[in-house]
Amino acid sequence: MERKVAREFRHKVELLIENEAEKDYLYDVLRMYHQSMDLPVLMGDLKLVINEPKRLPLFDAIRPLIPLKHQVEYDQFTPKRSRKLKEVRLDRTHRDGLGLSVRGGLEFGCGLYISQIVKDGQAYNVGLQVGDEIVRINGYSISSCIHEEVISLIKTKKIVSLKVRHVGMIPVKSSSDEPLKWQFVDQFVSESGEKRSSVAGLASIGGKEIKEKKVFLSLVGTKGMGISISSGPTQKPGIYISNVKPGSLSAEVGLEAGDQIVEVNGVDFTTVDHKEAVKVLKSSRSLTITVLTGAGSELFMTDEERLAAEARRELERQELMHQKKVAMETNKIIKEQQEKERQRKMEISQKVAEEEERYKSEMEKIEAAERKHNREWEEDWGSKDRPKSPRSPKSPPPEMKTPKAKSSQGASSFIEEEEEDEEDSQGFQKYVDDFDPYSMFSSDQIDGRDVRLLRIKKAGQLDLALEGGADSPLGKLVVSSVYDGGAADKHGGIVPGDELMAVNGKILIDATLDEGQNSLARAWNSGGDWIDVVIAVSPPKDYEDEVTFF
C-alpha cells in the first residue's frame, strides 16, 4: 500500500513539476520533515515549490505521506480549493459599489482573481473571498479578455452575475515585462502594504483608486464651507464639488474639486437634484459629509489637465492594444501547434488504416489464389490428396525425380510419378515466382535488392531468430539464426543475414525488434496452414576478404 502511494505521488510530481531542481527540493523537504516532524516548517517549505495554481493538487498527493497524528493539522495549513463553480449576483448601482478589487487578465498571462474584499460590503455578504477566480461575467467566459475588457463587461449591466471558484492564490505582476508570480492568500499584501477598504468597488491594478472619506464640518463662526457644487452630466449623475476656495474650512479637511458627495447628515446625495442638495448643505451649521475622492475629477479639469489626461489615456490604450495583440499572437501560435499535432495524429491514423487495408487486400489475393489452386487440382486430379497450399499458376510444375526402380508398365510408371508429385507437394516451395515487390514497396525501399515472397508451411515451430530493428544501429530487421529442424530450416529459402520486410502482408520496414517478433509470432499462431514472408536476400559473402596471408 505504501509503495502504491509513493508511486502515485512521484507520478503526480513528474506530471506537475518540470524543473528537476524543484523536484529534488520537494523530495528533500519531505525527507527532512520525516526526521524532524515539524509540520509548520514543512508547510512553509512546500509553499516555496507549490507556487502556482496548477501545482495545488500536490497538497492532496502529499497528504497520505503525512502521519495520521498530523493530518488534521496538515488540513488546516493546506489552502482550501474548490473545483465547483459558485454563482453570485451584485448590484452595480449600489451606493457602496461592488465591494471588491480584482487583478489579472490575458495580458498578464493569467485569469481574473479577487484580490480584496470590503468587509460587510456586497461581495463580502454574498460569500466571495480573496483568492476566488472569476470564470464568467454575465454569462460570458473571460478567459481571452484583457483587464480593461473585463472592467467594461462588468459595467454593461446593473446586476452583475459572477461565476467563481476558490483557488486560494493571487497573481502578482506589476507590469507585462515582469514574470508572473503567485502568492497564497495568507501571504498576500497589497501594493499599499495593508488591506485596502475601497467601497468604490472595482479598482484596476495600477489604476487610480477611489476611496470613501467622511469629514465633519462645524460652520459656527465661519463665513461658510468655501466650496461650489455642481450636478454631474447624464452619463455621470450625482452631486460633485466643482471648486474649493484656498484656505477655506473645506480645504483644511481635505475636500477637493472632483469629489462626489454621496451623503450629508444621513441624506443620500446620489439621487437628489442640485436645488435640494444646496438646501441640505445650508440647513445646518454642523455637517457630516461623506465623499468619494476624485470620483468626478475629469469633470472639472482645466484644458491643459484635460489634454494631459487624454494623452495618458491614449498611451494606456495603445499599451493595452499592444498587450492584447501579443496575447492573441501567443494564443495563435499555440493553436497552430495544436493543429499541427492533430494533423500528425490524423496522418498516422490514416497510414495505419491504409496498412490494414493493404494487408486485408493481400490476404484476399492469397485466399483467392488458394481457392483457384484447389479448383484446378480438383479438375485435374479430383478430390484425391490435394495439397493445402496453392502453387503459382505461372510457375512451372515441380521437376519429377527419377524413380529408383524402372517399370515397363505404364500404370506402374504413372503411380511412381504421382507419388513423387505428392511427396513434393508436401514439401516447401522456396519462393513465389510471380511476386511483384513493387506492389508492396517503393523503389527506394527495394534499392535494387532481390526481394522474394516465401510461403512456409506451418509444421511444428518456425525456429527463426531476429535482430536489429528500425531503432537499432542496423536500421532494419535481420534474420540472425535459422535453427535446425524448424519450419524455416525445412523450407530452405531463408538464411541468416536476410532482411525481414513483411509478414502476411504487414510491412515491417519501420518496425522495432519487438514489433517484428510479435508480428511473426501472431502470423505463425493464427489460422491457416501457410505463412507468407517477404525477405530481401542477403548479398553473397566475399570470402576472399577473410583470407589471411602470412
N, C-alpha and C positions, 0 to 999 in steps of 0.2 A: 504493500500500500504506500509506504514512504517513498519507494523508488518511483512509483507511478506519479505521485505528487511532485517530486523533484523533476521528473522528466517533463511533466506538463508545464512547470514553472520555467524551465530552461527553454522550452519551445516558445512560450509567451515572450520571454526576453529576446530571443532571436528574431521574433516577429516584429517587436515594437522598438527595439534599440539597434541602430545600425553601427554606432561608434563602438569599436572594440574596447577602448579605454573606459568608457562609461559602463560597459558590461562588467569588466573586471572590477571596477569600483563598486558596483552593486553587489557582486559576489563577496568582495572583501568586507563590505558593511555588514552583510548578514552573518558572515563568519565571526566578526568581532562582537556582534550582538549575542550570539550563542555562547560566547565566552564570558561577556560581562553582564548579560541580561538587563541592560539599561535601555528600556523602551523609549523614553523621551529622546535620548541621543540617537537611537535608530531612526525615529521618525524625522528628526532634523536632517539626518544624512540622506534618507530616502527622498526627501523633497528636493535635494540638490540634483538628483538624477531623474526623478519622475517630475520633470519640469515643463510639461506641456500636456494639453488635454488628451491627446491620443495615447499617452502612456499611463493614464489613470487606471486602466484595468490591471496594471501590475500590482496595485494595492490588494485587489481581490486574489491575485495569484500568490501573493506573499503570505496571506492570512493563514493558510494551512501549515505554513512553516513556523508559525508563532506558537509557543507552548500554550496550552489551554488556560493556564492561570493568568496569561497576559492578553488573551484575545479580546476580552471585554474592553480593557483599557485601549487596546490597539484600535478597536472600532471607534472609540471616542476621538482618537487622534486623526483617524482617517477622514479625508474630505468626503462629505456626503454628495453623492451624484444621483441624478435622476435620469432614467432613459425615456420616461414618458413625458409627453408634451402637456403643458398646462396652459389653458386659455383664460385671459383676464380682459376686462374692458375698463377703459379710463376715459374720463370726461375732459377733453382738451380745453373746454371753456371754463373749467373750474377756477375759481379765484386763486387758489394755491398752486395752479399748474398741475403737471403730472406727478411731481414729487420724485423725480429720478433723474439721473445723469447717465449717459451711455458713452461708450468708446468702441472704436474698431471700424471695420469696413473693408471693402475689397482692396482699396489702395494700400492698406496696412497688412494684407495677406491673412486676414482672419475674419471671423464673423463679428456680429454686433453684441456687445456684452454690457450689462448693467453694472456701472462702476460705483454708483452711490444711490442711496435711498434716504429720503427725508422721513424722519421719524414722525409717525402719526399722519403722514401725507397719504395721498391717494394710492400710490404704488405700495406703500407700507401696509395699508389697510387691506389690500386685496391679496397680500401674501407674496409679493415679489421680493427677491433677495439680491444682494450684491453677489455677482458671480453667475447670475442667470444669463443664458444665451438667448437672444431674441431670434426666433427662426422665421416667423411670419408676422407681417403687419397688415391689418385689414384684409387678410386672406392671401396676400402676395408674398412669395418667397423672396428674401432679401440676400440670398447667397451671392448674387452677382451685382450688388449695389455698393456704391461708394458711400462714405459717411454723409455727404451732403444730400444725396438722393434719398437716404433713409429719413433724414430730417424733413425733407419735402413731402415724403409719403405720409409721415405722421400728421402733417398739417392739412392733409386733404379732407379729413372728416372731423366732425365734432367729437364723435365717440370713437376712440382708438381701440382696436382689437389687437391684442398681442398674444402670440403663442410662444412660450418659453420652455426651456428645460434647464435645470440647475447643473452647472458644471463645477462651480466652486473655485474657478481660476479667473484671473483678469489679464488681458493682454496689455503689455507695457511697451509702447513705441511712440516716442515724441515726434519723429519725422520718418518719412519714407526711406531715408538713407540708412537709418539705424536698423540692425537686425531685430526681429520680433522676439520679445521675451515674455514670459508668463510669471505671474505671482499668485500664490494661493490667497484666498480671501482674508485669512487671518494674518497674512504678511503684508497686505496691500496698504500703502499710504498714498494719499492724493498728492497732486502737484504742490499744494499749499502746505503739505505736511500734516494735515489734520482732516478729519471727516467734515466735509462741507455740507451745509444745510440750505441749499438753494431751493426755495419754493417756486421759483420761476419755472422750474421744470427742466426742460431739455437743454443741456449745455454741451456743445461740441468740445472735443479735445483741442486745446489750444485756442478756443474761441472765447469771446467776451462773456463772462459770467454775470448774470443778472441776479442781484441779491435783494432780499426784502429787508427794509430798515424801518425801525419805528423811532420817532422822535417826540419829545414833549416840549411845547412852547407856552410860556406864560407872557401874555401881551400887556400885563398890568404895568403902567408907567412907560410904555413904548409907543412909538408912532405907528406901529403896525408890523406885519410879518416881513415886509420887504421883498415880496415875490409877486410875479404876474402868472396867471394860469390861462390855459387855452384848451379848447376841446380838440381831440385828435380827429384826423380825417376819417372818411367812411371805412377805408381798409384797415385803420388802426384806431378804433374808438377808445374813449377814455378821457380823463382829465390829467393834463400834463403841466408841469412847471415850465413856463416859457422864458422866464427871466428871474434872476436873483440879484438883488441890489448888493454891491460890495459893502461889507461892514455891518450888514443887517443881521437881525436875530436868526433868520433862516440860513444865512451864510455861515454863522457861527456854529450851528448844529449840523452843518454839512449837506444841506439841501442844494441841489444843482439843477441847472436847466436840462430838461430831458427826463427828469424823474417823473414817474407816473404815480399820482396819488390814488391809492386803492381804498383807503379808509380814513375817516376823520371822526373822532369821538364816537366810534361804533357805527357810523353811517357808511354804507357801501358806496364807494365812488365809481365803481365800474359800470353802473347803469344810470347815473344821474347826468342831467344836462348841465351846461355851463352856468346858467342862471341859478339853479338850485345849489350847485357847488359853491358859488360865491356867497349865497345866503347862509350855508352851513358854516363856512370859514369865518363869517362875521358875527355869528350868533353867540360866540363865547370868547372870553378873554384867556381861557385855558384850553389848549388844543393838543390832543394826542393824534399824531398823523403817521400813517403807515404808507411808505412809498416803495416802488420798485426802482432801484437805482439804474439810471441810464436806459430805461425801457423805451423811451421815445427820443433819445438823443439825436437821432438822424432827422427829426422833425424841426429842430431849432439850430441847425448848423449855419455858419456863415458860408458864403460862396467858396471861399478858399478851403474850409473844412470839408464842404460837400465834394469839391473836386478831388481833394486828397483821399476821401473815403471811397469815392468811385474808382479812383486809380488802384487803391488797395483791393477793392472787391474784384476788379478786373484781373489783377495779378493772382489773387486767390483762385478765381475761376479758371484761369489758364493753367495754374498748377494742378487743380483738381482734374481738368480735362486731360492733362499730361499723365497724371496718375491713373486715370480711367483707361487711357489708351494703352499704357504699359500693362495694366492688369488684363485688359482684353487681349492684347497680343500674347501675353503669357498663357492665358486660357486657350487661345487659338493653337499655340504650339503644342500644348498638352493634348488637345483634341486631335490634332494631326497625328501625333504619336500613337494615340489610342486607335485611330482609324487605320494606320499602317499595321499595327499589331492585329487588328481584326481581319484585315485583308490577308495577312500572312497565315493566320489560322484557317481562313476560308480556303486559301490555296492548298494548304496541307490536307485539309479535309477532302478537297476536290481530287487531289492527287491520289489519296488513299482510295476514294471511290472509283477512280479510273483504274487503279491497280486491281481492285477487287473485280471490276467488270472485265478486265482483260484476262484475269485468272479464270473467271467463270466462262468466258468465251473459249479459252484454250481447253478447258475441261470438256466443254460441249463438243469441240472438234475431236478430242481424243475418244470420247464416248461414241461419236458418230462413226469414226474410223473403226472402232471395235465392232460396232453393230454391222458395218459393211463387211468387215472381215468374216464375221460369223455367217452372214448370208452367203458370201462367196464360198466359204468352206462347205456349208450345207449343200449348195448347188453342185459342188464338185465331188464331195465325199459323203454326203448325207450327214446324219447326226452322229456318226461314229467317231468317238475320240477326237473331237475338235479342240484345238488349244484355246486357252483363256485370253491370250494376248494377241492383238492384231499385228499383222505384218504389213509393211508399207506396200500399197498396191504397185508402186513403181519399182520397188526393189526386186531384184531377180530371185527366183526360188533358191533355197539353200542347196549347196553343192552336195551331191549324193556321194556317200562313201562307197568305196569298192568292197563288195561282200568278201568275207574271208573264204567262204566256200562257194564254188561255182555250181550252178544248176543248169541243166539243159532244158528244163521245163519252164515255159513262160509263166505259169502260175506261181511257181516257186520263186522265180526272179522278181515278180511283182510284189510278193509278200515281203521279200527281203528289202526291197526299196521302200515299201510302206513303213516297215519297222524302223528303217534308218531315218525316214522323214519324221515319224513320231518322236524318235529319240532327239532329233534336232529341235522340234517344236517345244520340247520340254526344257531345252537349254536356254540360252540367252542371246538375243540379238544385240551386238555391240553398240550400234548407233543407227538412227533412222536416216535413211538416205535422202529423203525429200524434205528434210527440215530446213527452213529458211531463217537463219538467225536474225536477219534484218527485220523480220516481222515482230521481234521482241526487243531488239536493242538498236541503238544508234550506231553510226559508223565510228564515232569516237570511242564508244564502249567496246566495240569489236576490235578496232585497232589492228586490222589485218590478221588476227589470230584465227586458228582453226576452232570454230565453235560448234559443238555437237550436242544433239539431243539423245540421251541414253534412256532406254526403257529396261528397268531392272525388275526382275521377278521377286515378289515378296516371299522369301523362303528362309525361315529362321531369322537371324539378326543381320542387319545391314553391315555392321562391323566396319564403320568408316569414321575416321577421326579428322577434325578440322582444326585450323589455327588461323591467327590473323584477325581480320575484320576491318570494316571501314574506318574504325577509330584507332587502329593499330599502326605501327610503322610499316607493315606490309600494305595496308590500304585496301585489302581485299580478303575474301575467304578462300583459303587454300587447303587442299587435301594434304594432311600431314602423314596419315598412315592408312593402309588398307590391310586388314587383318586376315590371316589365312583361314579359309573355310567359310568366311562370311559371304553374304549375297553379293557384295561389291566385288569380292575376290573371284567368285564363281562367274560373275558377269564378264570380267576381264577388260572392260572398256574404260576403266578409270584407274589412275595410278597417282602416287604421291607427287605433289607439285602442280596438279591440275587445279584451275580456279573454279570454284562452285559459283555459277551465275544465276541459277534459278532452280526451283523445286516445284513440280506440279503446277507450272505456270506462274508462280510467285517469284518476282525478280528480287535477287539478293545483292545487287551491285553495291547498295549503300547500307547493307545490314552489318550490325556488330556481330561478334563471335557468338554471343548468347542468342541473338535473334536467328542467326543461321542454324545453330544447333537445334533450337526449338522448332523452327520451320521443318527441318529434316526429320525430326522425331514425330511431329504431327502428321506429316505426309506418310511416313512409314507405318504409323499406327492407325491411320484412317482406313476406310473401306476400300475395296478393290484389290486386285491381285498384282498390280504393277505400280511402279513409281517412276515418274519421268524426271530426269535430272539433266540440266543443261550445264556443260562444262566448257571452259576454254583450255584446250590441250596444252600441257606444259611443253615448251620447246625442247628439242633433243639436247642432251647434255654433251658438251665438247670435252671428252675425256682426256684429250691431249693436254688440257690445262692442268690436269692433276699429275702429269708425269714429272718426276724429279730427276734431273740429270746430275751426275757426280763426275 
